[in-house]
Amino acid sequence: MLASGLAFVGVNSVVRALGTELPAAQSAFVRYAFGVLFFLPMLPGLWRQGLPKGAWPLLAWRGVVHSAAVLFWFFAMARIPLAHITAIGYLSPVILLITGALILGEGLSWRRLLAVSAALIGALIVLRPGLEPVGVGHLGQIAAACCFAGSYLFAKKLSGFVPASVVVAMLTFTVSIGLAPLAIWQWQPLGLVQAAGLALVAALATLGHYMMTRAFSLAPLAVTQPVTFLNLVWAALLGSLFFGEPVDIWVLLGGGLIIGAISWVSWHERPKPAEKTQPDAPLSPLATTAEP
């Protein structure tokens, strides 16, 4: 989980370094196009095996929602500090707590209500509306967190009859297709450094998701979930050292409150030993963070 966090902070740092020279749609498309290369060897097997009935609409809708999430994320990433991106991104599992109750019928227990309340307070501490300017970058990251949560809801529905590896591979393919029209419409010449940077983003993101999957197959949420708070620490340090972004104690405090609330409810709602999933089972929404 520690390695996964470092990989995702690396993703954020590279995108931050690339800046706003490329349109968000083009940057996101190139990142996923490189990701397609990692999954090309799976295509023949997928073609022969096919997908269960009912999977295609869910996969297509997930591609649409995740494409929007990635667009918002790339837009925000180039405009606000790394620590702000990471802290606001922790809202995704909070949104899943609510939508899981309303849409999937999982119930909204008093613990979930308390965790959601604490997380919202944490978000207000990070944003401090009225005291600090809330720009379009912050709004973009909030929109990204909402869309990522929607994407994970589709993933949860798919997890019942499609292997996790296929879900991830099809996400890469569908998002690439979804972003292509916008990317072509806004296309600008792509420099070698930019292409190399986005290829590195794709490699780090794939590594991060793999490490996260391995972590959740080896240890319970109560062990792995608190480690995700370190992502905020790494993001604040990198932002300070490489991008001249001041370390904001309020961002660390608000982010810590959000991830603490999620860790607490994850601990109390963890499955009993007899209910544990198999090693390669899809992740619980409570364990998911918004990463591209």
N, C-alpha and C positions, 0 to 999 in steps of 0.2 A: 504493500500500500504506500509505503514511503517512496519507492521507486516510481510508482504510478503518479504520485503527486508531483515529483520532480519533473517527470516527463511532461505533464500538463502545464506546469509553470514554464517549462521550456517552450511549449507551444505558444503560450501567451506572450512570452518575451520576444520570440521571433516575429510574430505578427505585429507586436508593438514596434519593433525595430523597422519593419517594412514601411510603417507609416500609412499615409493616405494617398500616396501617388497612384496606386491602382484602385479602381472602384471596388467596393465591398463585394459585389456580385462576381466580378472577375477573380478576385483573390480567393473567394470561397470555392468557385468552380475549379480553379487550378489545383487547389488543395485536394478536393475530392477526386479530381481526374487522376492525380498521382496515387490516391488511395485505391482507385480502381485497379491499378497495376498489381497491387498486392493480392487482389482477389480474383484476377483473371484465371488462374489455374482451377478455380472452383466452377467456372462456367460450364465446362462439358458435363460434369457430374450433375449440376443443377438442371441442365437441359434434359438429360436422360431421366433423372429421377422425377422431375416436375415438382409442383407444390400442391398442398392439399386444397380442396375446394374452399373458397372463402378467404384464402390468404391474400390473393392479389389486391382486392379493394383495401384491406388494412395496410398492406405494404405501400400501395400508391398514396393513400392518405397520410401515412407516416412520412413518406418522402416529401409531400407538400409542406407539412407542418415543420419538419426538420429543416427543410430548405429555408423557410422563413426564419427559423431560429438561428441558423448559421449566418444568414444575411445580417440580422440584427447584431449578432455577436461580433462579426468582423467590423461592422460599422462602429460599434461601441469601443472595441479593442484599441482602435487607433486614436481615440479621443479622450479617454479617461484613464487614470492611473491603474496599474496592474492590481493593486490591493483592492480598489473599488470594484473592478471586474470580478475578482475572486469572491469578495464578500457578498455582492449582490447575486452572484451565481448560486450561492447556497440557498436561495429562495426556491429553487426548483423542487427539492424534496418537500419543502413546506407546502407548496402548491399541490403536490401530489397527495399529501395528507388530506387536503380538502376534497380534491377531485376524486380521490379513491373512495371517499365516503359517499359523495354525491352520485358518481357515475357507476362505480363498480360495486356499490352496496357494501363496502367494508365496515361501515359504522364510524361514527365520530365520537369517540370516547372522551371522557373528561381530560385524559392525558393528552390526546391529540389537540383538543381545544386549548389547553394550557400551553402546549408546545407551539402551536400556531401563534398564539398571543405573544409569547416570548420572542418568537422569530420576527414578528412584525415590529416589535419594539426595537429589536436588533437592527432591522432595516432602517428604521427611522433614525437610529443612532448613527448609522453609516451615512445616510443622506443628509440628515439635519436640515430639512427644508425650512427656509426662512432665515437660517443662520449661514448656510453655505449655498452657493448657486447650484441648482440641479439642472444640468445641461442636457442636450439631446443625447449625449453619450450615455448618461445615466438612464434616461428613458429607454434608449435602445437596449441596454443590458437587462432592464426589467422586462421588456418585451421578449428578449431572448430567453430569459428564465421561464416565462410563461409558455413559450412555444416549445422549449425543451421538455417541460413537464408534459405537454400534450403528446409529444413524440414518445415519451416513455410510457404513457398510457396505452398507445397503440402497440408498443413493444410488449407490454404486459399481456395484452389480449393475444398477440401472436405467439407468446411463449408457450401457450397451451398445446400447440400442434405443429410448431416449426422449430427446428434446432436453433440454438443461440447463434452458432456460426453462420447459418443461413440468414438470420435476421440482420446481423451486422453487415454481411456481404451485400444483401439486397438494399440495405439502407444506403450504402456507398454508391451503388448503381443508380438508385432512384433519385438521390440528391444530385448526383452529377447531371442526370437528365433534366431535373427540375431547374437547376441553376443555369444550364447551357443557354437558353434564350436570352436571359438578362445579361449574362456575361458577353455574349456575342453583340448584343445591342450597345453595350458600354465598352467594348473591347478597346484596349490601348496597347501599344507595343510593350512586350514583356521582356525586361532585361535579364541577363544571365544571373545576376545576383538575386533578383526577385524570384526567378524560377527555382533557383537552388534553395532559397529560403522557404518557399511554399512546399517544395519536396521534403525538406527537413520537417516542416510542420506536419505533413502527412505521416512521415515515419514516426515522429514522436507521439502523435495522437494514437496511431495504431498500437505502438508499444505501451502507451499509458492504459488504453482499454484492455489490452491483454494482461498487463500486470494487475489491473484492478480485478479482472475476472479470476485470476489465479489467487489473489488475496482472499476473495470472498468464498473460494472453494476450500480454503485451508483454515479459515478462522471465522468465528461468529461476528455479527455486526458490532457487538459491544466492544470487540477488540479493534476492528478495522476502522469503524466510523470516526472515533475521535482523532485518528491520525490525519484525517482530511483537513483538520484545522491547521496543520502545519503548512498546507498549501498557501494559506493567507500569510504566514510568516515569511515563506520563501518569496512570495510575490512582493511583499513590502520591502524585503531586503534587496531583491533584484531591481525593483523600481527605484530605490534610493541610490544604489551603487552605479547602475548603468544608464538610467534615464533622468536622474536628478529630481525624482519625485520625493517629497518629504514623507517621512514615516508618520502616519496619522494614527495616534493612539485611539481615536474614536472609531476608526475603521476596524482596527484590531479588536476593540471591545465589542462593537456591534456584530462583527463576523463571528467572534467567539460565542456570543449569546445565541446566534442562529444555529451554529453547528452543535452547541451544547444542548439546545432544545431538541434537535433531531436525534442526537446521540442518546439522550435520556429516553425518548419515546421508542427508539429502536431497541434499546436494552429491555424495556418492559414488554414490548410486543414481539420479541424474538421468538422463533419457533422452538417448541420443546424438542428434546433429542429425537423422539420418534417421528417428528414432523420435518426434520431437516431435509433439504433438497440434495440431489446428487451433485457431484463436483462440477459438472458442466451445465447445471441448470441456470436459467437467466437470473439476473440480479433482481433483488427486491427494489421497488421504487424508492423506498426509504434510504437505500444505499447509493442512490444515483446522484451524481453531481452533473451540472450542465457543462459538458465539454464537447467541443466540435468534433 
